[in-house]
Amino acid sequence: MGILSYDRKAELTAFDETKTGVKGLVDAGITEVPRIFLLPSPENLNSDEELSLPTIDLEGIHEDPIRRKQAMEEVKDALGSWGFFQMVNHGIPVDVLEEMKQGVLGFFEQDSEVRKQWYTRDRSANRVVYNSNFDLYSAPVTNWRDSFVCSMYPNPPQPEELPSPCRDILLEYSSQVMKLGCSLLELMSEALGLQPNHLRDMGCATQLQVTCHYYPPCPQPELTMGITPHTDAGFITILQQDQIGGLKVLYKDQWTHVHPIQGALVVNAGDLLQLITNDKFVSAQHKVVANKVSPRISVASFFLTDLMTQNPKVLEPIKELLSEDNRAKYRSTTGKEFVDYFYKKGLDATPALTYFKI
């Protein structure tokens, strides 16, 4: 019986209704990956070891103008070619990073009956939305991961609206990430030859959404994916990953492993940043491979524009970056239109940006 000849919808629904995600399957002791997770062809788990993601040291960028200029040039090069970089000396203390990872682990490893109470597909139902695969019913392949999402800025949840294992640290971590993101947006504005506050004034940090991922160990990691190749929808993503590894970035048609650096954070440009910079900064495809060994934790903080419908900001390529030889490549849109399209489409390996090209 071929993969296509089974009732996929029924199996997705049955999986969804357990409300325990991929973690529930692993807890039940499965030894084979269920059909809904199978890739069309096995994943090659090797990657190009020659290439290495740029690492940028942010030490002293607020005090030393020479260091700032150097970091700004490095950001410009990294986002213009890779769309990604790792950063060290970013100012968020190691103990805050560790506590955040432990909090996420605590959420996913609590009793399944407690975890189930947070499970929902309605993005507007709760301040915290926990489920497996936001695009479960639209994506061609189900990813081997569970997630919970919290909107942490501009209106952070009350502590009691957050799960107890990560309640205090989520509020602390989010406020530190917000500060760091705003300082990166200033560097990026300068890298584009604009005033430091340009990207912030455009609304690139109007909302902060923190998404916490749990990738359970997988009995057959080559047959599925932690997350299939995709780009991010927002302006920038600040990602904390643990030491397990598995994140890969597409650079010059090669999948390159992002080696975890203790205490470092990964930054990448999202589709909306590529749109407003008219391709000066690129939103690169990336994926996470599954692994057999142990759970992988990551925390992705997405910087978004206002997604409300009242007076949404119009997003289009920045006028100052355009010229006779460099005309706008994308049509105007709003953050809501873009993100709605991204969610509806799901992670189907086609870039959302294509739909907005002129």
C-alpha positions in Angstrom: 0.0 0.0 0.0 1.6 3.3 -1.1 1.9 6.3 1.1 -0.7 8.2 -1.0 -3.4 5.5 -0.8 -4.2 5.8 2.9 -6.7 8.1 4.6 -4.2 10.8 5.6 -6.8 13.2 7.0 -8.2 10.5 9.3 -4.7 9.7 10.7 -3.9 13.4 11.1 -7.1 13.9 13.1 -6.4 10.8 15.2 -3.0 12.1 16.0 -4.3 15.7 16.7 -7.0 14.4 19.0 -4.5 12.7 21.4 -3.4 16.3 22.3 0.0 14.8 23.4 1.9 15.5 20.1 5.0 13.6 18.9 6.1 13.4 22.5 3.0 11.2 23.2 4.1 8.8 20.4 7.6 8.5 21.8 6.2 8.0 25.4 4.0 5.2 24.0 7.2 3.4 22.8 6.8 3.5 19.0 9.7 1.9 17.1 8.6 3.0 13.6 7.8 6.5 12.3 4.0 6.7 11.5 3.1 7.4 7.8 2.0 11.0 8.4 5.6 11.9 9.1 7.3 10.1 6.2 9.3 12.1 3.7 8.9 11.3 0.0 12.6 10.2 0.0 15.0 9.6 2.9 16.9 12.6 4.3 20.7 12.6 3.9 21.8 13.4 7.4 25.3 14.4 6.3 26.1 18.1 5.7 28.9 20.2 4.2 31.5 20.5 6.9 33.7 22.9 4.9 31.4 25.9 5.3 30.6 27.6 8.6 28.0 30.2 9.5 29.6 33.6 10.3 30.0 34.4 14.0 29.7 38.1 15.1 31.1 39.4 18.4 28.9 42.2 19.7 31.3 43.1 22.6 31.5 46.8 23.0 29.2 47.9 20.2 27.5 50.5 22.4 30.7 52.0 23.7 33.3 51.7 21.0 32.4 53.3 17.6 35.1 51.3 15.8 33.8 48.0 17.2 30.3 49.1 16.2 31.3 49.9 12.6 33.1 46.5 12.4 30.0 44.6 13.7 27.7 46.6 11.4 29.8 45.6 8.4 29.8 42.0 9.5 26.0 42.0 9.9 25.7 43.6 6.4 27.8 40.8 4.8 26.2 38.0 6.8 22.6 39.0 6.1 23.4 39.9 2.5 24.8 36.4 1.7 23.8 33.8 4.3 20.7 35.5 5.8 22.0 34.0 9.1 24.7 34.5 11.7 25.6 33.4 15.2 26.3 36.1 17.8 28.4 36.0 20.9 28.7 38.6 23.7 25.1 39.6 23.0 24.4 40.6 26.6 21.9 38.0 27.6 23.4 36.1 30.6 24.2 32.4 30.2 22.1 31.6 33.3 19.0 33.2 31.7 19.6 31.1 28.5 20.0 27.9 30.6 16.9 28.6 32.7 14.8 29.2 29.5 15.9 25.9 28.0 15.1 24.1 31.3 11.7 25.8 31.4 10.8 24.6 27.9 12.0 21.1 28.8 9.9 21.3 32.0 6.8 22.2 30.0 7.1 19.3 27.5 8.2 16.7 30.1 5.4 17.4 32.6 2.6 14.9 32.9 0.7 14.6 29.6 -2.7 15.3 31.3 -1.3 18.7 32.5 0.2 19.5 29.1 -3.1 18.6 27.3 -4.9 21.5 29.0 -2.9 23.9 26.9 -3.4 22.1 23.6 -5.4 24.0 20.9 -5.5 24.9 17.2 -7.2 28.2 17.7 -4.5 30.8 17.5 -6.7 33.4 19.2 -8.0 31.1 22.0 -5.3 31.5 24.6 -2.2 33.6 25.4 -0.3 30.3 25.1 -1.0 28.0 22.1 0.5 24.5 22.4 0.1 21.9 19.6 2.1 19.8 17.1 2.6 21.4 13.7 0.8 24.7 13.2 0.1 23.5 9.6 -0.9 19.9 10.5 -3.8 19.8 8.0 -2.2 21.8 5.2 1.5 20.7 5.0 2.4 17.7 2.8 4.5 16.1 5.6 4.1 16.3 9.4 7.2 17.4 11.2 8.7 15.5 14.2 8.2 18.3 16.7 5.8 19.9 19.2 5.7 23.6 20.0 4.1 26.2 22.2 3.7 29.8 21.2 3.3 33.0 23.3 2.8 36.5 22.2 5.1 38.4 24.6 5.1 42.0 23.4 3.5 44.6 23.4 1.0 43.0 25.8 2.7 40.3 27.7 0.5 37.7 29.4 -0.1 37.8 33.2 2.1 35.3 35.0 -0.8 33.1 35.8 -1.6 32.8 32.0 1.7 31.1 31.4 2.6 27.4 32.1 4.2 27.1 35.6 7.5 25.3 34.4 8.5 28.4 32.4 6.4 31.2 33.8 9.0 33.6 35.3 11.7 32.9 32.9 9.6 33.5 29.8 8.8 37.0 31.0 12.5 37.7 31.8 13.9 36.1 28.7 11.4 37.9 26.4 12.3 41.3 27.8 16.0 40.6 27.3 15.4 39.3 23.8 13.3 42.4 23.0 16.1 44.7 24.0 18.7 42.7 22.0 16.4 42.6 18.9 16.0 46.4 19.0 19.7 46.9 19.2 20.2 44.5 16.2 17.6 46.4 14.2 19.6 49.6 14.8 22.8 47.9 13.5 20.8 46.6 10.5 19.4 50.0 9.7 23.0 51.5 9.8 24.2 48.6 7.6 21.6 49.7 5.0 22.8 53.2 5.1 19.7 54.4 7.0 19.2 56.2 10.3 19.6 53.8 13.3 15.8 54.0 14.2 14.6 53.4 10.6 13.6 49.7 10.9 12.1 50.2 14.3 10.0 53.2 13.1 8.7 51.0 10.3 7.3 48.6 12.9 9.8 45.8 12.7 9.6 45.2 16.5 5.9 45.9 17.1 5.2 42.4 18.2 7.4 39.6 19.7 6.2 36.1 19.4 8.2 33.4 21.3 7.9 29.9 20.0 9.4 27.0 22.1 10.1 23.8 20.2 10.6 20.3 21.4 12.0 17.7 19.0 11.6 14.3 20.6 14.2 11.6 19.9 13.2 9.7 16.7 13.5 5.9 16.1 14.2 6.4 12.3 15.6 10.0 11.9 16.4 9.6 8.2 12.7 9.0 7.4 11.3 12.3 8.7 12.3 15.9 9.6 12.4 18.0 12.8 11.1 20.7 10.5 11.1 20.7 6.7 12.9 23.4 4.6 11.3 26.8 5.1 11.9 30.5 5.6 10.6 32.6 8.5 7.7 35.0 7.9 8.8 37.9 10.2 11.6 40.5 10.1 14.2 38.9 12.3 14.3 35.7 14.3 16.6 35.3 17.4 17.0 31.6 18.0 18.4 29.9 21.0 19.3 26.2 20.3 20.7 23.6 22.7 23.9 21.6 22.2 22.2 18.7 20.3 22.5 20.4 16.9 20.5 19.6 13.8 19.8 23.1 12.4 20.9 23.4 8.7 21.0 26.5 6.5 20.9 26.5 2.7 23.9 28.5 1.4 25.1 28.4 -2.2 22.9 25.3 -2.8 24.5 23.4 0.0 22.9 22.4 3.4 25.3 23.7 6.0 25.2 22.6 9.7 24.9 25.4 12.2 27.2 24.1 14.9 25.9 25.1 18.4 28.3 27.5 20.3 27.8 27.5 24.0 26.1 30.8 25.0 25.7 32.0 21.4 22.4 32.9 19.7 21.5 32.5 16.1 19.9 35.4 14.1 18.3 35.2 10.7 16.4 37.5 8.4 12.7 36.7 7.7 10.7 37.2 4.5 9.4 40.6 5.6 12.9 41.9 6.0 13.8 40.6 2.5 10.7 42.3 1.2 11.4 45.8 2.7 15.1 45.7 1.9 14.3 44.7 -1.7 16.6 41.6 -1.5 19.5 43.4 0.2 19.1 41.0 3.1 18.0 37.5 2.3 15.6 35.2 4.1 17.4 31.8 3.8 15.8 28.4 3.7 16.6 26.3 6.8 15.6 23.0 8.3 16.1 20.8 11.4 17.0 17.1 11.0 15.6 14.6 13.4 17.9 12.7 15.8 17.9 9.4 17.7 19.8 10.4 20.7 17.9 12.8 22.9 15.3 15.6 22.8 16.3 18.9 21.1 15.1 22.2 22.5 15.0 25.5 20.7 13.4 28.9 21.4 12.6 31.1 18.4 11.8 34.7 19.0 10.0 36.3 16.0 10.0 40.0 15.5 6.8 41.0 13.7 4.8 44.0 12.7 1.4 44.8 14.0 -0.9 41.9 12.9 -4.1 43.7 13.9 -6.5 45.0 11.3 -7.1 48.5 12.6 -4.7 50.9 10.7 -2.1 48.3 9.7 1.2 49.6 8.5 1.8 49.2 4.7 5.0 47.2 4.1 6.9 47.8 0.9 10.5 48.1 -0.3 12.2 51.0 1.5 12.2 54.1 -0.9 15.8 55.0 0.1 17.1 51.6 -1.1 15.5 52.0 -4.6 16.9 53.6 -7.7 16.5 53.5 -11.5 18.7 50.4 -11.6 17.1 48.9 -8.5 13.4 49.0 -8.8 10.9 47.6 -6.3 10.7 43.8 -6.6 7.7 43.3 -4.3 4.2 44.8 -4.1 2.9 46.5 -1.0 1.3 44.3 1.7 0.4 44.4 5.4 1.9 42.2 8.1 -1.5 40.6 8.6 -2.0 39.8 4.9 1.6 38.3 4.7 1.4 36.2 7.9 -2.2 35.0 7.1 -0.9 33.8 3.7 2.1 32.2 5.3 0.0 30.3 7.9 -2.6 29.2 5.3 0.0 27.9 2.9 1.9 26.0 5.6 5.5 24.7 5.2 5.2 23.4 1.7 8.7 24.2 0.4 7.6 27.2 -1.7 8.7 30.6 -0.4 5.8 32.8 0.7 7.7 35.8 -0.9 7.0 34.5 -4.4 3.4 35.4 -4.0 4.3 39.1 -3.3 6.8 39.5 -6.2 6.0 42.2 -8.8 
